[in-house]
C-alpha cells in the first residue's frame, strides 16, 4: 500500500514539472564594436600587445587600431514566479592590422576579462542593476551573465531600507541592458600573445637560415659518376658533411614549436615547407652518392692511379696510389702498384720495402702472384749486380747488394736462396779481407806500427765476424809475428843506445802483442831485453843519487836513492853494492846539517827553530847507525830553556796590552815546552811561570770589576729612559758576572738593590710586551685578558710612580689595528657593553676596513641593542633609533637591516 501512494505522489510531481514551461519575456540581439588601441601607459598589458603587433606591421604603436566587434544577445525568461536574466556574446570579429608578420593574430587578440553592468528596466524605469567584474572571455560564445529573481521587487526608499511589493503586470514591458562594458587584457593574454609572436619570429629566423642552408648545397652535383672524376676527392668528405648538417638542420626545424603550432599548411609567407623539402631531397642525394664513393674510396683512387699510368703520368699515379693507402692502409693492390712504380723508376729498395709491407697483409690471389713475380725478378737482378761489382773490386757495394738479396730470399717464401749467392758473398768478403791486410803491409813498410796494428785488429774482427766465408790461414799469423819482432827490434836498438825507458816501452808493446794475440807466442828474447833495460834504469837512478850527494843536495839524493831501491824491489833486480853505503853517507850529512842549522838559529835567538832542527837530528840519530854528536843534548836543553823564557816574556807583554787570551796561550806553550824537554823542576823557569800567572790573574780581576761597573752604568742609563725591562736584564747580568768571578770578590749588592727597586716597573712593562706579542700573533682574546691583568697590576702597585702610563682597555684598543678593533667590538658585545662596541665599530670606516668582515658583529650588536631598546620603550620608533646609532652610513647597512628585523620580531 505504501508503494502505491509513493508512486502517485511522484507521478503528480513529474507531470507538474513537464507542464511548467519557461516563458520568454524579453529578447534582443544587436552588434557591438570597440576600438583596441595604445593607451599611452594607462594599461601596460594592452600597450605591450599593441606595441608588439605594431612592430610586426612596421607601423607606430600610436597609429594602430583594431576594431573588436561581436553580437550581444540579451534575454529574460519567466518560469513560475522566477525571472532569469541572461546575456551572451558571440560572433567575435577583429578588423584592422590584425596580422603579425603575415600570420593572423585574431585568436590571441580576444581580451581575457570583461567588467560591465546589467540593468533591468520596466519600461523606462530602472528596477535594479548588477555589477560583474573579471568575467572570463573564453570560447566562441560567452555567457557573461545569468541572474535569477523571484516575482517580487525591492522598492528603494531611504538608504539602507527596502520594502517588498508584488510585481504588477505580466512582464511584457521588461527589458535588460548591458552598460559600462570594459574589456581588459590579462597577464595570461600577454604571455599567450608573446608566445605566439616568439614562434612567428622564430619562423622568420629559420626561414632565413633555410635559405642560407639551400645556398650551401647549391653547385654540388649529386651524380656519383661526376663526383668520382673530381681532382680532389677529399672534398667528398666536406660534401657529405654539408649534406649531413643540412639533414640535421631540417629535422631541427621540424622539431621547433612554430613548425607544430603555426598553420603553415595554410599560411607560409616565406615558403619554408617547400624549401625544407627541397633541401631534404638534395641533401639525401648528395649524402648517398658521397657516402657510396667514400666507402669504396681506395678502389676509386686505385683506378685513378691506373688511369695516370696509362697516361704516362707516374707522379700523379704515385699520388693516387698513396691516397688509396691513406684511405685503406692494408689495400694490397695499391701497395703493389707503388712497388712496381718504384721498381720501374730505379728505386729498387723502396720497391722491396713496399713488397714486404704486402707480405704482412692478406692480399688477394692476383696481387700475391704479381708480388711474388716482381720479388723474384728483383732478387735475380741483385745477384747479377753483385757479381759485376766483385769483378770490379767494389766489394763493399757487392756486400750491400748481397745483404739485401739475402734478406729477400730468407723472408720471402716464394723466392728461394740460390747457391751462387754464397759464392759471391765469399768472394766479396775475402776480397775485402785481403785489402785490409795489404793496407797493414803498407803501414809496416812505413814503420807505422800503431796504424799497422789497428789494421790487423780490424782484419781480425772482420774475419771473426765472417768465419763461414773466411777460413783461418797463415796470412794473419805472418802479420802478427811481423808486428811482434818489429817491437823487439826497436827495443834492442834503444837498449844498445842506453835509452833504457824507451827500450822498456817497446819491449812492453811486444809483450802485449804476444799475450793478446793467440796466433803467436812470446820468446825468451823479450824477457832478456826487459831485464837488461830495467837494470839500466836502476843504475841510472843510483848514479843520479850519487851526483846529488856530492852536490850536497841531500834531499834530492835521498829521494833518488829511495826511488832506486823501490824500483829494484819491484822488478827483483840485483842490489848495487854501493846502495847501503850511499844511504848512510846521505843520512850522516843530513844529521850534521840539522845540528849546524840549530846552532845558527840559537845564535840568532830563534830558539823555536833551533829546537825543530835538533829534533830532526835526534830522530836520525835514533833510527840510523851514524856517528853521533855528544853535545846535541846540551844544545837541546839550552835552547828549550831559552825558548820557554821567550814565551813567558811574550805573555807578559800580552798582559800589559790586556790581551789575556794570548797571554794564557803563551803561558801554556811555555809550560808544554818545558815538560817536553824535561825542564819541569828548573827553578828559573818556575819563577818566571809564577810571575806570568799572577799577573794574568790580577788583570782578570781588574777586567771583571770593570765589566761589572759597565753593566751597572748601562742599567742606570736604561732606568733614566724608563727602559725598565732592559735595565732588569743588565742588573741580572751584573750579579751573574760577580758570581762567575767569585775569586775576585766583586761586591754585587748595588745591582741586587737596584733590581729590587725597579722590579714592579719591569714586571708591568714585560706584561705589556707579552700583550703586544699576542696581538702580533693575532691571539686577540688572550691579549685583552692579559691587558686587563696588566692594568690591574699597574693600579694595585702604583706603577705610575715610575713615570709610566697605563690607558684603560677601550683607549688601548683604539690605538691598535683595524682587525683587533673589529674583534674588540665583538668582545664588548659579549660583555654587554654595547655602546663601546658601537663606538669601536664607527672607527673602522675611516680606516678603510672591509665592511664584509663586520657583518657578524653588526648583526649581533644591532639585535642586542634592538632588544634592549624595545624592552625600555616598546612604542619607540626603530627608524629614529637606527638613525641615532649609525645615521645613513652605508657601512652600517647590515646593522640597520638587523636592527629593523629584530625590532619587528619583538613587535
C-alpha positions in Angstrom: 0.0 0.0 0.0 2.9 2.3 0.8 4.5 1.7 -2.6 1.2 2.7 -4.4 1.0 6.1 -2.5 4.6 7.0 -3.3 4.1 6.2 -7.0 1.1 8.5 -7.2 2.9 11.4 -5.5 5.9 11.0 -7.7 3.8 10.9 -10.9 2.0 14.1 -9.9 5.3 15.9 -9.3 6.7 14.7 -12.6 3.6 15.8 -14.5 3.5 19.2 -12.8 7.2 19.9 -13.9 6.5 19.0 -17.5 3.6 21.4 -17.7 5.6 24.3 -16.0 7.3 25.7 -19.2 9.6 28.9 -19.3 8.1 32.0 -20.9 10.3 34.3 -22.9 9.5 37.8 -21.6 12.2 39.8 -23.5 14.8 39.1 -26.1 17.2 41.4 -28.0 20.2 40.8 -30.3 22.5 43.6 -31.5 26.1 44.2 -32.8 28.6 46.0 -30.6 32.0 47.3 -31.6 35.0 48.5 -29.6 38.4 50.1 -30.6 41.5 48.4 -29.2 44.4 50.9 -29.3 47.5 52.0 -27.5 46.7 53.6 -24.1 49.9 55.6 -23.6 50.7 53.9 -20.3 47.2 53.6 -18.8 47.2 49.8 -19.5 50.7 48.4 -19.7 49.5 45.0 -20.7 47.4 46.4 -23.6 50.3 48.7 -24.7 52.7 45.7 -24.7 50.3 43.7 -27.0 49.6 46.6 -29.3 53.2 47.6 -29.4 54.3 44.1 -30.5 51.5 44.0 -33.1 52.6 47.4 -34.5 56.2 46.1 -34.6 55.0 43.1 -36.7 53.2 45.5 -39.1 56.1 48.1 -39.2 53.8 50.9 -38.0 54.0 53.2 -35.0 52.1 51.8 -32.0 50.1 55.0 -31.6 48.6 54.7 -35.1 47.5 51.1 -34.9 43.8 50.4 -34.2 41.9 47.1 -34.0 38.0 47.1 -34.3 36.7 44.5 -32.0 33.0 43.6 -32.8 30.6 40.9 -31.6 26.8 40.1 -31.3 25.2 40.8 -27.9 22.2 38.5 -27.1 20.0 39.6 -24.2 17.1 37.6 -22.9 14.5 37.5 -20.0 12.6 34.3 -19.3 9.9 33.5 -16.6 9.3 30.2 -15.0 6.8 30.0 -12.2 7.5 33.1 -10.1 11.2 33.4 -11.1 12.7 35.6 -13.8 16.0 34.6 -15.4 18.1 37.5 -16.9 20.9 36.3 -19.3 23.5 38.0 -21.6 25.6 36.2 -24.1 28.4 37.5 -26.5 29.1 35.7 -29.8 30.4 36.1 -33.4 33.6 37.8 -32.4 35.4 39.7 -35.2 38.6 41.8 -35.5 39.3 44.3 -38.2 42.4 46.3 -38.9 46.1 45.3 -38.9 45.3 42.1 -37.1 48.2 40.1 -38.6 51.7 39.7 -37.1 54.3 39.4 -39.8 51.8 37.6 -42.2 50.1 35.4 -39.5 46.6 36.1 -38.2 46.7 37.1 -34.5 42.9 37.1 -34.0 42.9 34.1 -31.7 45.3 36.0 -29.4 43.6 39.4 -29.5 40.5 38.3 -27.5 40.5 40.3 -24.2 40.6 37.9 -21.3 38.4 39.9 -18.8 35.2 41.9 -19.0 33.7 44.3 -16.5 30.2 45.6 -17.0 26.7 46.4 -15.5 23.5 44.5 -16.3 20.5 46.9 -15.9 16.9 45.7 -15.5 14.1 48.1 -16.7 10.3 48.1 -16.6 9.5 50.4 -19.4 11.9 53.3 -18.9 12.1 52.7 -15.2 15.4 51.1 -14.0 14.4 48.4 -11.5 17.9 47.4 -10.5 21.4 46.7 -11.8 24.1 44.1 -11.3 27.8 44.7 -11.5 30.0 42.0 -13.0 33.8 42.1 -12.8 36.6 39.9 -14.2 34.2 37.9 -16.4 36.3 35.3 -18.3 36.1 35.7 -22.1 36.7 32.2 -23.3 35.2 30.3 -26.3 33.3 31.3 -29.4 30.1 32.1 -27.4 30.5 33.5 -23.9 27.5 33.7 -21.4 28.7 36.8 -19.5 25.6 37.0 -17.1 22.8 34.9 -15.7 20.6 36.2 -12.8 17.5 34.7 -11.2 14.9 37.0 -9.5 11.7 36.0 -7.6 8.4 37.7 -8.7 8.8 40.5 -6.1 10.9 43.5 -6.3 12.6 45.8 -3.8 11.2 49.3 -4.0 14.1 51.5 -2.8 13.3 54.1 -0.1 15.7 55.8 2.1 19.3 54.4 2.0 19.5 51.2 4.0 15.8 50.3 3.7 13.7 48.5 1.1 10.0 47.4 1.0 8.9 44.3 -0.8 5.8 44.7 -3.1 4.3 42.4 -5.6 5.2 42.9 -9.2 2.4 44.2 -11.4 1.7 43.0 -14.9 2.9 40.1 -17.0 6.4 41.4 -17.6 5.7 42.4 -21.2 7.4 45.7 -20.8 10.6 44.3 -19.0 14.0 44.7 -20.7 17.6 44.4 -19.8 20.7 46.4 -21.0 24.5 45.8 -20.7 26.3 49.0 -20.0 29.7 50.3 -18.9 31.4 47.5 -20.7 35.2 47.5 -20.3 37.3 44.8 -21.9 40.9 44.2 -20.5 43.8 42.1 -21.4 45.3 39.9 -18.6 48.9 38.9 -18.0 47.9 35.5 -19.3 46.7 37.2 -22.5 50.0 39.0 -22.8 52.0 35.8 -22.3 50.0 33.9 -24.8 50.4 36.7 -27.4 54.1 37.0 -26.7 54.5 33.2 -27.1 52.7 33.5 -30.5 55.0 36.3 -31.7 58.1 34.4 -30.5 57.0 31.5 -32.7 56.4 33.8 -35.7 59.8 35.5 -35.1 61.5 32.1 -35.0 59.7 31.1 -38.2 61.2 34.2 -39.9 64.6 33.4 -38.5 64.5 29.8 -39.5 63.2 30.8 -43.0 66.4 32.9 -43.5 68.6 30.1 -42.2 66.8 27.7 -44.6 67.7 29.9 -47.5 71.3 30.0 -46.3 71.3 26.2 -45.9 70.0 25.9 -49.5 72.8 28.2 -50.8 75.4 25.9 -49.1 74.2 23.0 -51.2 73.9 25.0 -54.4 76.5 23.9 -57.0 77.1 20.4 -55.6 76.4 17.9 -58.3 74.9 14.8 -56.6 75.6 12.4 -59.5 78.0 9.6 -58.4 79.8 9.4 -61.8 80.6 13.1 -61.8 81.8 13.1 -58.2 84.3 10.2 -58.9 86.0 12.3 -61.5 86.8 15.2 -59.2 90.5 16.1 -58.9 90.3 16.4 -55.1 88.2 13.5 -53.9 88.8 14.7 -50.3 86.2 17.3 -50.9 83.6 14.4 -50.8 84.0 14.4 -47.0 83.1 18.1 -47.0 80.1 17.5 -49.3 78.9 14.6 -47.1 79.3 16.7 -44.0 77.4 19.6 -45.5 74.6 17.2 -46.6 74.5 15.6 -43.1 74.3 19.0 -41.4 71.6 20.1 -43.8 69.5 17.0 -42.9 70.1 17.7 -39.2 69.0 21.2 -39.8 65.8 20.1 -41.4 65.0 17.8 -38.5 65.8 20.5 -36.0 63.5 23.0 -37.8 60.7 20.4 -37.8 61.1 19.9 -34.1 60.5 23.6 -33.4 57.3 24.8 -31.7 56.4 27.1 -34.6 56.5 24.2 -37.0 54.0 22.3 -34.9 51.8 25.3 -33.9 51.6 27.7 -36.8 49.1 26.9 -39.6 51.9 26.5 -42.2 49.7 24.4 -44.4 47.5 27.5 -44.9 49.9 30.4 -44.2 53.5 30.1 -45.2 54.6 33.5 -46.4 58.3 32.5 -46.6 57.5 29.2 -48.3 59.6 27.3 -45.7 57.8 24.0 -46.2 58.8 23.8 -49.9 62.4 24.9 -49.1 62.8 22.3 -46.4 61.5 19.5 -48.7 63.9 20.7 -51.4 66.9 20.7 -49.1 66.0 17.3 -47.7 65.8 15.8 -51.1 69.0 17.3 -52.4 70.9 16.6 -49.2 69.8 12.9 -49.2 71.0 12.6 -52.8 74.4 14.2 -52.1 74.9 12.2 -48.9 74.1 8.9 -50.6 76.4 9.5 -53.5 79.3 10.8 -51.4 78.9 8.0 -48.9 79.0 5.3 -51.5 82.2 6.7 -53.0 83.8 7.2 -49.6 83.1 3.6 -48.7 85.0 2.5 -51.8 87.4 5.3 -52.0 90.5 3.0 -52.0 89.3 1.4 -55.2 88.4 4.7 -56.8 91.9 6.1 -56.1 93.5 2.9 -57.4 91.5 3.2 -60.7 92.5 6.9 -61.0 96.2 5.8 -60.4 96.0 3.2 -63.1 94.5 5.8 -65.5 97.5 8.0 -64.7 99.9 5.1 -65.5 98.1 4.7 -68.8 98.5 8.4 -69.5 102.3 8.1 -68.6 102.0 10.4 -65.6 103.8 8.4 -63.0 104.0 11.3 -60.5 100.2 11.6 -60.4 99.8 7.8 -60.3 102.1 7.8 -57.3 99.9 10.4 -55.6 96.6 8.4 -56.3 98.1 5.1 -55.1 99.3 6.7 -51.9 95.8 8.3 -51.4 94.3 4.8 -51.7 96.7 3.6 -49.0 95.8 6.6 -46.8 92.2 5.6 -47.1 92.9 1.9 -46.6 96.4 1.1 -45.2 96.0 -2.6 -45.9 94.8 -2.2 -49.5 97.3 -4.6 -51.1 96.7 -3.8 -54.8 97.7 -0.1 -54.2 100.8 -1.2 -52.4 101.8 -3.5 -55.3 101.2 -0.8 -57.9 103.5 1.5 -55.9 106.2 -1.2 -55.7 106.1 -1.7 -59.5 106.2 2.0 -60.0 109.3 2.3 -57.7 111.0 -0.6 -59.5 110.4 0.8 -62.9 111.7 4.1 -61.6 115.0 2.6 -60.4 114.1 2.8 -56.7 114.6 -0.9 -56.0 115.0 -0.6 -52.2 111.7 1.2 -52.0 110.1 -1.4 -54.2 111.3 -4.2 -51.9 110.1 -2.4 -48.8 106.7 -1.9 -50.3 106.5 -5.6 -51.3 107.4 -6.7 -47.8 104.5 -4.5 -46.5 102.2 -6.5 -48.7 103.5 -9.7 -47.1 102.2 -8.6 -43.7 98.7 -8.1 -45.2 96.2 -10.6 -46.6 96.4 -9.8 -50.3 94.0 -11.2 -53.0 95.4 -14.1 -55.1 96.2 -11.9 -58.1 98.1 -9.3 -56.1 100.1 -12.1 -54.3 101.1 -13.7 -57.6 102.2 -10.4 -59.0 104.2 -9.6 -55.9 106.0 -13.0 -56.0 106.9 -12.5 -59.6 108.2 -9.0 -59.1 110.3 -10.0 -56.0 111.8 -13.0 -57.8 112.9 -10.7 -60.6 114.5 -8.2 -58.2 116.4 -11.0 -56.4 117.8 -12.3 -59.7 118.9 -8.9 -60.7 120.7 -8.3 -57.4 122.8 -11.5 -57.7 123.9 -10.4 -61.2 124.8 -6.9 -59.9 126.8 -8.4 -57.0 128.9 -10.5 -59.4 129.7 -7.4 -61.5 130.7 -5.4 -58.5 133.0 -8.2 -57.3 134.7 -8.3 -60.6 135.4 -4.5 -60.4 136.8 -4.9 -56.8 133.9 -3.0 -55.3 133.4 -5.4 -52.5 131.5 -3.2 -50.1 128.9 -2.4 -52.7 128.7 -6.0 -53.6 128.2 -7.0 -50.0 125.4 -4.4 -49.6 123.6 -5.8 -52.6 124.0 -9.4 -51.4 122.7 -8.4 -47.9 119.5 -7.1 -49.5 119.2 -10.2 -51.7 119.7 -12.5 -48.6 117.0 -10.6 -46.8 114.7 -11.3 -49.7 115.3 -15.0 -50.1 115.3 -15.6 -46.3 112.0 -13.8 -45.7 110.0 -14.3 -49.0 108.7 -17.8 -49.2 108.3 -17.8 -53.0 111.9 -16.7 -53.6 114.4 -19.5 -52.6 118.1 -18.6 -51.8 120.5 -19.7 -54.7 123.9 -21.3 -54.2 125.8 -18.7 -56.2 124.7 -16.1 -53.6 127.0 -17.7 -51.0 129.8 -17.9 -53.6 129.6 -14.2 -54.4 129.4 -13.4 -50.7 132.6 -15.4 -50.0 134.3 -13.7 -53.0 133.4 -10.2 -51.7 134.4 -10.9 -48.1 137.8 -12.4 -48.9 138.5 -9.6 -51.3 137.7 -7.0 -48.6 139.8 -9.0 -46.1 142.9 -9.1 -48.4 142.5 -5.3 -49.0 142.8 -4.7 -45.2 145.9 -6.9 -44.9 147.6 -5.1 -47.8 147.0 -1.8 -46.0 148.7 -3.2 -42.9 151.7 -4.3 -45.0 152.0 -0.8 -46.3 152.0 0.6 -42.7 154.8 -1.9 -41.8 156.9 -0.7 -44.7 156.5 2.9 -43.5 157.3 1.8 -39.9 153.9 3.0 -38.7 153.4 0.2 -36.2 150.3 1.7 -34.5 148.5 2.0 -37.8 149.6 -1.5 -38.8 148.2 -2.9 -35.5 144.9 -1.1 -35.9 144.5 -2.6 -39.4 145.4 -6.1 -38.1 142.8 -5.7 -35.4 140.2 -4.6 -38.0 141.1 -7.6 -40.2 140.8 -9.9 -37.2 137.4 -8.6 -36.2 136.2 -8.8 -39.9 137.4 -12.4 -40.2 135.9 -13.4 -36.9 132.5 -11.9 -37.8 132.6 -13.8 -41.1 134.1 -17.2 -40.1 131.7 -19.0 -42.5 133.3 -17.4 -45.5 136.9 -16.5 -44.3 139.0 -19.5 -43.1 141.9 -19.3 -40.6 145.1 -19.1 -42.6 148.8 -18.1 -42.4 148.0 -14.6 -43.8 147.0 -13.2 -40.4 149.8 -15.1 -38.3 152.6 -13.7 -40.5 151.5 -10.2 -40.0 151.1 -10.5 -36.2 154.6 -12.1 -36.0 155.9 -9.2 -38.0 154.4 -6.7 -35.6 155.9 -8.6 -32.6 159.5 -8.7 -33.9 159.3 -5.1 -35.1 158.7 -4.0 -31.4 161.6 -6.3 -30.2 164.0 -4.8 -32.7 163.1 -1.3 -31.7 163.6 -2.2 -28.0 167.1 -3.8 -28.7 168.2 -0.7 -30.6 167.3 1.6 -27.7 168.9 -0.8 -25.2 172.1 -0.6 -27.1 171.8 3.2 -27.1 171.3 3.1 -23.3 167.8 4.6 -23.8 166.5 2.2 -21.2 163.0 3.7 -20.7 162.3 3.8 -24.4 163.5 0.2 -24.7 161.2 -0.9 -21.9 158.3 0.8 -23.8 159.0 -1.2 -27.0 159.5 -4.4 -25.1 156.2 -4.0 -23.2 154.4 -3.4 -26.6 156.0 -6.6 -27.9 154.8 -8.4 -24.7 151.3 -7.1 -25.1 151.2 -8.3 -28.7 152.4 -11.9 -27.9 150.0 -12.0 -24.9 146.9 -10.6 -26.6 147.1 -12.4 -30.0 146.6 -16.2 -29.6 148.1 -16.7 -33.0 151.7 -16.3 -31.7 153.8 -16.9 -28.5 156.3 -14.8 -26.5 160.1 -15.5 -26.9 163.0 -15.6 -24.4 164.5 -12.6 -26.1 161.6 -10.5 -24.7 162.4 -11.4 -21.1 166.2 -10.8 -21.6 165.6 -7.4 -23.1 163.3 -6.3 -20.3 165.8 -7.5 -17.6 168.7 -5.6 -19.1 166.7 -2.4 -19.8 165.3 -2.3 -16.2 168.8 -2.9 -14.7 169.9 0.0 -16.8 167.1 2.2 -15.3 168.1 1.1 -11.7 171.8 2.0 -12.4 170.8 5.5 -13.8 168.8 6.2 -10.5 171.8 5.2 -8.4 174.1 7.5 -10.5 171.7 10.4 -10.1 171.6 9.9 -6.2 175.4 9.8 -6.0 175.7 13.0 -8.1 173.2 14.8 -5.8 175.1 13.7 -2.7 178.4 15.2 -4.0 176.5 18.3 -5.0 175.3 18.5 -1.3 171.7 18.3 -2.4 170.9 15.8 0.2 167.1 15.9 -0.1 167.3 15.1 -3.9 170.0 12.4 -3.2 167.7 10.7 -0.7 164.7 10.9 -3.0 166.6 9.4 -5.9 168.1 6.7 -3.8 164.7 5.8 -2.4 163.3 5.5 -5.9 166.2 3.3 -7.0 165.6 0.9 -4.1 161.8 0.7 -4.7 162.4 0.1 -8.5 164.9 -2.7 -7.7 162.5 -4.4 -5.4 159.6 -4.1 -7.8 161.4 -5.9 -10.6 163.6 -8.1 -8.4 166.9 -6.8 -9.7 170.4 -7.5 -8.2 171.2 -4.9 -5.5 174.1 -2.4 -6.2 177.0 -2.9 -3.7 177.1 0.9 -3.1 173.4 1.3 -2.3 173.6 0.9 1.5 176.8 2.8 2.0 175.5 5.7 0.0 172.3 5.7 2.1 174.3 6.0 5.4 176.5 8.8 3.9 173.4 10.8 3.0 171.8 10.4 6.5 175.1 11.4 8.2 175.3 14.5 6.1 171.7 15.4 6.8 172.3 14.9 10.5 175.3 17.1 10.7 173.5 19.8 8.6 170.5 19.9 11.0 172.8 20.4 14.1 174.6 23.2 12.3 171.3 24.9 11.4 170.2 24.5 15.0 173.4 26.2 16.3 172.9 29.1 13.9 169.3 29.6 15.0 170.3 29.6 18.6 173.0 32.2 17.9 170.2 34.3 16.3 168.0 33.7 19.4 165.5 31.7 17.2 165.2 29.0 19.8 162.0 27.5 18.4 163.6 27.0 15.0 166.7 25.6 16.7 164.6 23.0 18.6 163.0 21.9 15.4 166.3 21.2 13.7 167.6 19.5 16.8 164.5 17.3 16.9 165.2 16.2 13.3 168.8 15.4 14.1 167.7 13.4 17.2 165.3 11.3 15.0 168.1 10.4 12.6 170.5 9.6 15.4 167.9 7.2 16.9 167.0 5.4 13.7 170.2 5.1 11.8 173.8 3.9 12.5 175.7 7.2 12.1 178.4 9.0 14.1 176.6 10.9 16.9 177.4 14.4 18.2 177.8 14.2 22.0 177.0 17.8 22.5 173.5 17.6 21.0 171.8 17.0 24.4 173.3 20.2 25.8 172.3 22.2 22.8 168.7 21.0 23.2 168.5 21.8 27.0 169.9 25.3 26.5 167.6 26.1 23.5 164.5 24.7 25.3 165.1 26.9 28.4 165.6 30.0 26.3 162.5 29.3 24.2 160.4 28.9 27.4 161.7 32.3 28.7 160.9 33.9 25.4 157.3 32.6 25.6 156.9 34.0 29.2 158.3 37.4 28.1 155.7 37.4 25.2 153.0 36.5 27.6 153.8 39.4 30.0 153.6 41.8 27.0 150.1 40.5 26.2 149.0 41.0 29.8 150.2 44.6 29.6 148.1 45.1 26.5 145.1 43.3 28.2 145.1 40.5 25.6 144.7 37.8 28.2 143.7 35.1 25.6 147.1 35.3 24.0 148.8 35.7 27.4 147.3 32.4 28.6 148.3 30.7 25.3 151.9 31.8 25.8 151.8 30.5 29.4 150.5 27.1 28.2 153.1 26.9 25.4 156.0 27.7 27.8 154.8 25.0 30.2 154.4 22.5 27.4 157.8 23.2 26.1 159.5 22.8 29.5 157.7 19.5 30.0 158.6 18.2 26.5 162.3 18.7 27.1 162.4 17.6 30.8 162.7 21.1 32.5 159.8 20.8 34.9 162.0 21.4 38.0 164.0 24.2 36.5 163.9 27.0 39.2 164.5 29.8 36.9 161.6 28.7 34.7 159.3 28.0 37.6 159.9 31.5 39.0 159.1 33.1 35.6 156.0 30.9 35.1 154.6 32.0 38.5 155.3 35.7 37.7 153.3 35.4 34.4 150.4 33.5 36.1 150.0 36.1 38.9 150.0 39.0 36.5 147.3 37.3 34.4 145.1 36.8 37.4 145.4 40.3 38.6 144.5 41.6 35.2 141.5 39.2 35.0 140.0 40.6 38.3 140.6 44.2 37.1 138.7 43.3 33.9 135.9 41.6 35.8 135.4 44.7 38.1 135.4 47.0 35.0 132.8 44.8 33.3 130.6 44.9 36.4 130.8 48.7 36.6 130.0 48.9 32.9 126.8 46.8 33.3 125.7 49.0 36.2 126.2 52.2 34.3 124.2 50.8 31.3 121.4 49.7 33.7 121.2 53.1 35.3 121.1 54.7 31.8 118.1 52.4 30.9 116.3 53.3 34.1 116.7 57.0 33.3 115.0 56.4 29.9 112.3 54.2 31.6 113.5 51.1 29.8 113.0 49.0 32.9 112.9 45.5 31.3 116.3 46.1 29.7 117.7 47.6 32.9 116.4 44.5 34.8 118.3 42.2 32.4 121.5 44.2 32.7 121.3 44.1 36.5 120.9 40.3 36.4 123.9 40.1 34.1 126.0 42.1 36.6 125.1 39.8 39.5 125.8 36.7 37.4 129.2 38.2 36.4 130.1 38.7 40.0 129.3 35.0 40.7 131.3 33.8 37.7 134.3 35.8 39.0 133.9 34.9 42.7 137.7 34.7 43.3 137.9 38.5 42.5 135.4 39.2 45.4 133.3 41.8 43.4 130.6 43.5 45.6 127.2 42.9 43.8 124.9 44.4 46.4 124.3 47.6 44.4 123.0 45.5 41.4 120.7 43.5 43.7 119.2 46.5 45.4 118.7 48.4 42.1 116.9 45.3 40.6 114.5 45.1 43.6 113.8 48.9 43.3 112.6 48.7 39.7 111.0 45.2 39.8 107.4 46.4 39.6 108.0 48.7 36.7 109.9 46.0 34.8 107.2 43.4 35.5 104.5 45.7 34.2 106.3 46.5 31.0 107.0 42.8 30.4 103.3 42.2 30.7 102.6 44.9 28.1 105.3 43.3 25.8 103.5 39.9 26.2 100.2 41.7 25.2 101.9 43.1 22.1 103.3 39.6 21.2 99.8 38.1 21.4 98.5 40.9 19.2 101.2 40.3 16.6 100.2 36.6 16.6 96.5 37.6 16.2 95.6 36.0 19.5 93.2 38.8 20.4 91.3 37.2 23.3 94.4 36.4 25.3 95.7 39.9 24.5 92.7 41.5 26.0 92.7 39.3 29.1 96.4 39.9 29.7 96.0 43.7 29.2 93.2 43.7 31.9 95.6 41.9 34.2 98.4 44.3 33.5 96.1 47.3 34.0 95.1 45.9 37.4 98.7 45.2 38.4 99.6 48.9 37.4 96.9 50.2 39.7 97.5 48.0 42.7 101.3 48.6 42.7 101.1 52.3 41.9 103.4 51.7 38.9 102.7 55.3 37.9 105.4 56.4 40.4 108.0 55.2 37.9 106.7 57.7 35.3 104.8 55.1 33.3 101.2 55.4 32.0 98.5 52.8 31.5 95.4 53.6 29.4 92.1 52.0 30.1 91.2 49.0 27.9 89.0 50.9 25.5 91.6 53.6 24.8 94.3 51.0 24.4 92.2 49.2 21.8 91.6 52.4 19.7 95.4 52.7 19.2 95.7 49.3 17.5 95.0 47.8 14.1 91.6 47.6 12.5 91.3 43.8 12.7 91.9 44.0 16.5 89.3 46.8 16.8 86.7 44.7 15.0 87.4 41.8 17.3 87.3 44.0 20.4 83.8 45.2 19.2 82.6 41.6 19.5 84.3 41.4 22.9 82.2 44.3 24.1 79.1 42.7 22.7 79.8 39.6 24.6 80.3 41.6 27.8 77.1 43.6 27.1 79.0 46.9 26.8 77.1 47.8 23.6 77.9 51.5 23.4 81.7 50.8 23.5 81.2 48.1 20.8 79.4 50.6 18.5 82.0 53.3 19.2 84.8 51.0 18.2 82.9 49.9 15.1 82.4 53.5 14.0 86.2 53.9 13.8 86.5 51.2 11.1 85.1 53.1 8.0 87.8 55.8 8.3 90.5 53.1 8.5 89.3 51.6 5.2 88.2 48.4 6.8 86.1 46.0 4.6 82.6 46.1 6.0 82.0 42.4 5.0 84.3 41.4 7.9 82.0 43.3 10.3 78.7 41.7 9.2 78.5 39.2 12.1 79.3 41.9 14.7 76.8 44.4 13.1 74.1 41.7 13.2 74.8 40.7 16.9 75.2 44.3 18.1 72.0 45.5 16.3 70.0 42.6 17.6 71.2 43.2 21.2 70.5 47.0 21.0 67.1 46.4 19.5 66.2 44.0 22.3 67.4 46.4 24.9 65.7 49.5 23.4 62.4 47.6 22.9 62.3 46.4 26.5 62.8 50.0 27.6 60.3 51.6 25.1 58.1 49.2 23.1 56.3 52.1 21.4 59.5 53.7 20.2 60.4 54.3 16.5 63.0 51.9 15.3 63.8 54.1 12.3 64.8 57.0 14.6 66.8 54.7 16.7 68.8 53.4 13.7 69.5 57.0 12.6 70.6 57.8 16.1 73.0 55.0 16.2 74.6 54.9 12.7 72.9 57.6 10.6 72.7 56.8 6.9 76.2 55.4 6.6 76.2 52.6 4.1 78.9 50.9 6.0 76.3 50.0 8.6 73.7 48.7 6.1 73.8 45.3 7.8 73.3 47.0 11.2 70.2 48.8 10.0 68.6 45.7 8.5 69.4 43.6 11.5 68.0 46.2 14.0 64.8 46.5 12.0 64.4 42.8 11.7 65.0 42.2 15.5 62.6 45.1 16.4 59.8 43.7 14.1 60.2 40.2 15.6 59.6 41.7 19.0 56.8 44.0 17.9 
